[in-house]
Amino acid sequence: MVQNIINIEEKEDRVLNIVKAKFGLKNKSEAVALIAKVYEESFLEPELRPGYLQKLEKIRKGRYIKFNSVDELRKATS
């Protein structure tokens, strides 16, 4: 666990208190951790879900037909 001392304005302190109360958290540290987690999920690169990875793998293993032109594709699907 990492400990930090931070300086925040009154407005940010109120926001932490609101988050703490809304989610029933024990202290402001948990509120900061929750806000960081939500930020990570919303704005940073998300990790791919396991279900999606399985779907990608199934697609990669599938059979493909190679076409050299759009005309060949149209003939094959007609």
C-alpha positions in Angstrom: 0.0 0.0 0.0 1.3 3.4 -0.9 0.5 6.4 1.3 0.4 10.0 0.1 -0.3 13.4 1.5 -2.3 15.5 -0.9 -3.5 19.1 -0.9 -6.9 19.6 -2.3 -9.3 22.5 -2.4 -12.6 22.7 -0.5 -14.6 21.8 -3.6 -12.7 18.6 -4.2 -13.0 17.7 -0.6 -16.7 18.0 -0.9 -16.7 15.8 -3.9 -14.7 13.2 -2.0 -17.2 13.3 0.8 -20.1 12.9 -1.6 -18.5 9.9 -3.3 -17.7 8.4 0.1 -21.3 8.8 1.3 -22.9 7.7 -2.0 -21.0 4.4 -2.1 -20.9 3.8 1.6 -17.1 3.9 1.8 -15.2 4.0 5.1 -12.8 6.8 4.4 -11.6 9.3 1.7 -8.8 7.0 0.7 -11.4 4.5 -0.6 -13.2 7.4 -2.4 -10.0 8.4 -4.1 -9.3 4.7 -5.1 -12.9 4.4 -6.5 -12.5 7.6 -8.5 -9.1 6.4 -9.9 -10.7 3.1 -10.9 -13.6 4.7 -12.7 -11.2 7.1 -14.5 -9.0 4.1 -15.5 -12.0 2.2 -16.9 -13.4 5.2 -18.7 -10.4 7.0 -20.2 -7.4 4.7 -20.2 -7.0 1.8 -22.7 -9.3 -0.9 -21.6 -8.3 -4.5 -21.3 -10.1 -6.8 -23.6 -12.8 -9.0 -22.1 -12.1 -12.7 -22.1 -15.3 -13.4 -24.0 -14.2 -11.0 -26.8 -10.7 -12.7 -26.9 -12.4 -16.1 -27.4 -14.5 -14.7 -30.1 -11.5 -13.2 -31.9 -9.7 -16.6 -31.6 -12.7 -18.3 -33.1 -12.7 -15.9 -36.0 -8.9 -16.3 -36.6 -9.3 -20.1 -36.8 -12.2 -19.9 -39.3 -12.0 -20.7 -43.0 -11.4 -17.9 -45.4 -11.8 -17.7 -49.2 -9.3 -15.4 -50.9 -10.6 -13.2 -53.7 -8.4 -11.2 -56.1 -11.2 -8.8 -57.1 -14.6 -7.6 -56.2 -16.0 -9.3 -59.3 -14.7 -12.7 -58.1 -16.5 -12.0 -54.8 -19.7 -11.1 -56.5 -19.6 -14.2 -58.7 -19.0 -16.4 -55.6 -21.9 -15.0 -53.7 -24.4 -15.0 -56.6 
